Amino acid sequence: MSFPLVIYVPGYNDLGIRVGDLISLLMLVTLLICFSDIEDRRLRKKFPESFQDYYENTGFFSPKIINLKISDRFSLF
């Protein structure tokens, strides 16, 4: 399975961003969120106390810069 991303370079067969590229990017982000939620559930069952500490002090996909829990707002499960 391949999820191509388009890098916009003017003058290099400039077609812009195609619909298929947006769909594949949307599918990739959806899969990442789904697998992240599944992994969080498994870790929460296996290590309840230590995972809770880790979860509160770590960001969703990137390091926590501001205190915003994206996974609580956009959780799929």
N, CA, C and O of each residue as an XYZ file, in Angstrom:
308
protein
N       0.838     -1.160      0.000
C       0.000      0.000      0.000
C       0.893      1.236      0.000
O       1.835      1.332      0.787
N       0.600      2.150     -0.861
C       1.432      3.342     -0.990
C       0.574      4.587     -0.802
O      -0.533      4.676     -1.333
N       1.095      5.544     -0.044
C       0.418      6.806      0.175
C       1.330      7.933     -0.308
O       2.125      8.458      0.472
N       1.227      8.309     -1.577
C       2.121      9.350     -2.090
C       1.729     10.729     -1.570
O       0.551     11.048     -1.407
N       2.741     11.518     -1.322
C       2.545     12.908     -0.941
C       3.140     13.775     -2.038
O       4.187     13.446     -2.597
N       2.485     14.863     -2.341
C       2.939     15.748     -3.404
C       3.702     16.912     -2.797
O       3.219     17.561     -1.869
N       4.889     17.177     -3.317
C       5.650     18.359     -2.939
C       5.449     19.370     -4.058
O       5.756     19.091     -5.218
N       4.945     20.514     -3.717
C       4.627     21.522     -4.718
C       5.900     22.211     -5.192
O       6.549     22.922     -4.425
N       6.255     21.999     -6.451
C       7.414     22.642     -7.062
C       6.923     23.349     -8.327
O       6.603     22.682     -9.311
N       6.855     24.679     -8.323
C       6.357     25.396     -9.501
C       7.207     25.124    -10.739
O       8.436     25.109    -10.675
N       6.533     24.911    -11.861
C       7.222     24.708    -13.125
C       7.643     23.278    -13.389
O       8.150     22.996    -14.474
N       7.464     22.382    -12.477
C       7.850     20.985    -12.659
C       6.583     20.174    -12.907
O       6.046     19.545    -11.996
N       6.114     20.199    -14.158
C       4.849     19.558    -14.530
C       3.753     19.943    -13.538
O       3.104     19.099    -12.919
N       3.584     21.237    -13.419
C       2.724     21.801    -12.388
C       1.257     21.432    -12.606
O       0.574     22.021    -13.444
N       0.789     20.453    -11.842
C      -0.617     20.080    -11.845
C      -1.280     20.435    -10.518
O      -2.499     20.333    -10.374
N      -0.481     20.844     -9.569
C      -1.015     21.155     -8.248
C      -1.274     19.889     -7.453
O      -0.741     18.827     -7.774
N      -2.073     19.997     -6.443
C      -2.413     18.848     -5.610
C      -3.644     18.188     -6.207
O      -4.663     18.838     -6.442
N      -3.536     16.892     -6.449
C      -4.630     16.148     -7.061
C      -5.548     15.562     -5.996
O      -5.163     15.433     -4.834
N      -6.757     15.210     -6.397
C      -7.751     14.666     -5.478
C      -7.268     13.353     -4.877
O      -7.467     13.111     -3.687
N      -6.640     12.507     -5.676
C      -6.127     11.232     -5.178
C      -5.084     11.410     -4.095
O      -5.010     10.613     -3.160
N      -4.280     12.450     -4.217
C      -3.276     12.731     -3.188
C      -3.936     13.134     -1.873
O      -3.500     12.714     -0.801
N      -4.972     13.937     -1.955
C      -5.680     14.340     -0.741
C      -6.377     13.152     -0.081
O      -6.381     13.027      1.143
N      -6.966     12.283     -0.902
C      -7.639     11.099     -0.362
C      -6.636     10.179      0.318
O      -6.899      9.674      1.410
N      -5.488      9.956     -0.317
C      -4.492      9.068      0.290
C      -3.920      9.668      1.571
O      -3.638      8.933      2.518
N      -3.746     10.974      1.618
C      -3.271     11.621      2.840
C      -4.311     11.515      3.950
O      -3.964     11.272      5.105
N      -5.575     11.694      3.608
C      -6.651     11.553      4.582
C      -6.720     10.122      5.117
O      -6.932      9.918      6.312
N      -6.543      9.134      4.240
C      -6.532      7.734      4.672
C      -5.362      7.460      5.607
O      -5.515      6.749      6.600
N      -4.203      8.014      5.298
C      -3.023      7.824      6.138
C      -3.240      8.398      7.535
O      -2.933      7.742      8.531
N      -3.756      9.594      7.612
C      -3.994     10.231      8.908
C      -5.040      9.446      9.700
O      -4.895      9.269     10.910
N      -6.094      8.974      9.026
C      -7.121      8.175      9.691
C      -6.540      6.884     10.245
O      -6.840      6.504     11.377
N      -5.710      6.206      9.458
C      -5.078      4.972      9.930
C      -4.146      5.229     11.109
O      -4.116      4.444     12.056
N      -3.393      6.310     11.060
C      -2.503      6.644     12.176
C      -3.280      6.874     13.469
O      -2.869      6.412     14.534
N      -4.387      7.577     13.378
C      -5.198      7.838     14.565
C      -5.822      6.549     15.087
O      -5.847      6.318     16.296
N      -6.330      5.703     14.179
C      -6.933      4.430     14.599
C      -5.913      3.540     15.287
O      -6.182      3.015     16.367
N      -4.741      3.362     14.679
C      -3.723      2.504     15.275
C      -3.191      3.090     16.583
O      -2.849      2.344     17.501
N      -3.121      4.397     16.670
C      -2.679      5.030     17.909
C      -3.675      4.770     19.038
O      -3.273      4.477     20.164
N      -4.969      4.875     18.743
C      -5.986      4.595     19.756
C      -5.965      3.134     20.186
O      -6.108      2.838     21.372
N      -5.789      2.223     19.243
C      -5.719      0.792     19.572
C      -4.509      0.514     20.452
O      -4.607     -0.227     21.430
N      -3.377      1.102     20.111
C      -2.169      0.905     20.908
C      -2.335      1.487     22.317
O      -1.878      0.888     23.291
N      -2.981      2.640     22.426
C      -3.226      3.235     23.742
C      -4.093      2.329     24.606
O      -3.837      2.188     25.802
N      -5.110      1.718     24.022
C      -5.977      0.808     24.780
C      -5.202     -0.402     25.288
O      -5.367     -0.815     26.436
N      -4.358     -0.965     24.432
C      -3.566     -2.135     24.839
C      -2.592     -1.782     25.960
O      -2.458     -2.527     26.931
N      -1.920     -0.656     25.822
C      -0.969     -0.246     26.854
C      -1.669      0.099     28.166
O      -1.138     -0.163     29.245
N      -2.854      0.683     28.071
C      -3.601      1.032     29.280
C      -4.020     -0.227     30.044
O      -4.043     -0.225     31.274
N      -4.351     -1.301     29.321
C      -4.707     -2.563     29.982
C      -3.485     -3.245     30.588
O      -3.567     -3.826     31.670
N      -2.352     -3.173     29.889
C      -1.156     -3.884     30.341
C      -0.430     -3.149     31.470
O       0.034     -3.782     32.419
N      -0.328     -1.827     31.376
C       0.381     -1.011     32.372
C      -0.521      0.137     32.826
O      -0.317      1.270     32.390
N      -1.500     -0.113     33.677
C      -2.477      0.942     33.996
C      -1.888      2.188     34.663
O      -2.184      3.304     34.236
N      -1.063      2.023     35.697
C      -0.563      3.193     36.423
C       0.526      3.930     35.648
O       0.479      5.152     35.507
N       1.499      3.184     35.152
C       2.610      3.841     34.456
C       2.171      4.445     33.126
O       2.710      5.469     32.705
N       1.192      3.820     32.456
C       0.713      4.397     31.204
C      -0.039      5.692     31.458
O       0.063      6.628     30.665
N      -0.785      5.762     32.542
C      -1.516      6.995     32.848
C      -0.548      8.163     33.060
O      -0.808      9.271     32.591
N       0.556      7.926     33.758
C       1.571      8.973     33.931
C       2.175      9.376     32.596
O       2.351     10.562     32.315
N       2.491      8.384     31.777
C       3.057      8.645     30.451
C       2.070      9.430     29.591
O       2.453     10.383     28.911
N       0.813      9.033     29.622
C      -0.224      9.651     28.796
C      -0.448     11.116     29.173
O      -0.667     11.959     28.303
N      -0.393     11.408     30.446
C      -0.615     12.782     30.893
C       0.554     13.705     30.579
O       0.367     14.916     30.472
N       1.757     13.157     30.430
C       2.944     13.992     30.225
C       3.482     13.969     28.802
O       4.530     14.558     28.537
N       2.800     13.310     27.888
C       3.294     13.171     26.521
C       2.242     13.671     25.537
O       1.043     13.553     25.791
N       2.691     14.232     24.414
C       1.781     14.694     23.383
C       1.201     13.554     22.570
O       1.611     12.404     22.729
N       0.255     13.861     21.703
C      -0.430     12.837     20.910
C       0.478     12.281     19.824
O       0.851     11.109     19.887
N       0.846     13.081     18.835
C       1.786     12.657     17.796
C       3.103     13.405     17.879
O       4.125     12.929     17.385
N       3.082     14.541     18.483
C       4.285     15.358     18.601
C       4.486     15.717     20.075
O       3.578     15.529     20.884
N       5.647     16.222     20.426
C       5.876     16.600     21.828
C       4.861     17.633     22.300
O       4.420     18.488     21.532
N       4.503     17.539     23.553
C       3.501     18.446     24.103
C       4.127     19.816     24.344
O       5.027     19.962     25.171
N       3.645     20.807     23.618
C       4.123     22.176     23.774
C       3.108     22.975     24.587
O       3.468     23.714     25.503
N       1.847     22.813     24.237
C       0.783     23.446     25.007
C      -0.074     22.341     25.613
O      -0.062     21.211     25.125
N      -0.794     22.645     26.640
C      -1.596     21.648     27.335
C      -2.915     21.449     26.594
O      -3.953     21.960     27.014
N      -2.868     20.707     25.493
C      -4.037     20.434     24.670
C      -4.058     18.950     24.373
O      -3.124     18.430     23.762
N      -5.097     18.262     24.788
C      -5.188     16.826     24.564
C      -6.009     16.572     23.309
O      -7.238     16.524     23.365
N      -5.342     16.411     22.195
C      -6.006     16.174     20.922
C      -6.697     14.820     20.935
O      -7.792     14.679     20.391
N      -6.074     13.830     21.546
C      -6.643     12.490     21.521
C      -7.975     12.422     22.265
O      -8.808     11.578     21.932
N      -8.201     13.270     23.247
C      -9.487     13.280     23.940
C     -10.578     13.898     23.071
O     -11.745     13.518     23.175
N     -10.212     14.828     22.231
C     -11.204     15.496     21.392
C     -11.526     14.718     20.123
O     -12.652     14.789     19.633
N     -10.558     13.976     19.579
C     -10.745     13.315     18.302
C     -10.602     11.802     18.388
O     -10.278     11.168     17.384
N     -10.827     11.219     19.523
C     -10.683      9.777     19.688
C     -11.771      9.056     18.901
O     -12.936      9.453     18.935
N     -11.389      7.999     18.192
C     -12.339      7.247     17.387
C     -12.987      6.113     18.165
O     -14.037      5.611     17.765
N     -12.371      5.701     19.279
C     -12.910      4.563     20.031
C     -13.266      4.979     21.430
O     -13.735      4.158     22.218
